Amino acid sequence: MVPRLNDRPTRILIADWVPSFNKGEVSILAGMLKTFEVLGEVEVSIFSFYPKLDKERYPQNVKIIDVGSDLYLGSSLPEKPSLVATLAWLFSMLQHIVFSMLYTVMGDNATRIMNKMIWKEYCRSDVIIICHDGVNCVYGPRVLRFLPLYIIMLAKTLGKPVVIYANGLSQFKSSIAIEKLWKILARYVLNNVDLTTVRDEESFKYLKDISGKARIYLTADPAFLLSPVNYSRVRCIMLEESIDKSDGLLVGITLTHEILLSAYRELRNPEERYEKAIAHIARLVDHLTNSLHSTIVFLPHSVEPYKQRDDTDVAREIYNLMVNKNKVVVITKEYSPEELKGIMGAFDLFIGGRVHSVINALSMGVPSITLARSSDRRAYSIIGKMLKQGEWICNIEGLNSDTLLLKAIALLSLRDKMPRNLALQISVAKEKALLNGKLLKVVLDSRMR
């Protein structure tokens, strides 16, 4: 039984890192905090590899654990070479095993020997949450491989519940032998956590089939619960960025280096694929400004300081290839996810290569086209099936500016009906997202009896 006092908050440890420069990730975190409201007063702590940067961007009521320092892994681990990252997660695993052994012998006094904040937070938490978003339920975060396996081991020692929260599978290729091993380990994880909630139907069916009798529930992505800033703040931003809503249609775009590299797979040279892709997008934007008299706004939904993760670089490269530059706004300033969502509400059309940017736009009732890989479960399950927008998902592998223009024109012709059609789907998605918190409450309440 988890000891909890009626006069203190519920303590939640999110044993994942949410990169705060990625506004889709922070949208999820904000949504997770909304789902926790059903628990009453809570104290939330979370892993971070860039505590100073994340503190400026996370919600103020989140306590940050400096994982790099507490586990003696050094700074800037996400940017380090793969060999360094491998040594880091092996060292992290070893420390968790040692702490489990110490706790078995000494109980809470183990924190006198291993006295970093991370160990104290493990001990004082009421529940440990792992595997948000697309974090693999076996491999864990990229910088702390196999974290779910040794978190479960530690949690059993501490007597703490572990919850996989609003997870969704990412597509990965592997040999038959590795896939079989993955399924064995996944079955172990799923049957040894106290609850698994899954944000999309395809992931739910796959994990349910693997696990057998595990407690797995279909919910929705917490990002649906993100609240936009008010209109006065949106108006201020539009003035600052010289965005004129009265001058024809307003079209928002988010694109990533990664998604554009997935186009034209028949070309062996990645750089050649990318150059061809941005040329097609530049041609599309020129058509939108010419044919439809549109103003185009490139939004930076991620400004991560890693190679090929900054959306502003992609936007600039497309802008440089365009002819009609006078009707294009490239936003380079960093905005919060709430501000970005508010700006999206002013658009007549949205074209997104980032799934969570499309989720935010659709949540504002904006007709949206999604550019996605054919293997992207998030796009086809969440946007396609849950929101019934499958017709407006474009396979990036076959990117063509003319085809995309025709799809944009077709969608714009329906823009007066779209908000009404989307309202019900978004409402259902929000209710399902809140279910994450309700199911978490059931787990915690059951352990108090």
Secondary structure, DSSP 4 states (H G I P E B T S, - for coil): -----TTSPEEEEEEEE--TTBHHHHHHHHHHHHHGGGGSSEEEEEEESSHHHHHHHS-TTEEEEEHHHHTT--S-GGGS-HHHHHHHHHHHHHHHHHHHHHHHHHGGGHHHHS-SHHHHHHHH-SEEEE--BT-BTTTBSTTSTTHHHHHHHHHHHHT--EEEEEE-PPP----HHHHHHHHHHHHHHHHHSSEEEESSHHHHHHHHHHHSS--EEE---GGGGPPPPPHHHHHHHHHHTT--TTSSEEEEEE--HHHHHTS-TT-S-HHHHHHHHHHHHHHHHHHHHHHS-EEEEE--SBB-SSTT-BHHHHHHHHHHH-S-GGGEEE--S---HHHHHHHHTT-SEEEESSHHHHHHHHHTT--EEEEE-TT-HIIIIIIIIISS-GGGEEEGGG--HHHHHHHHHHHHTTTTTHHHHHHHHHHHHHHHHHHHHHHHHHHHHHTT-
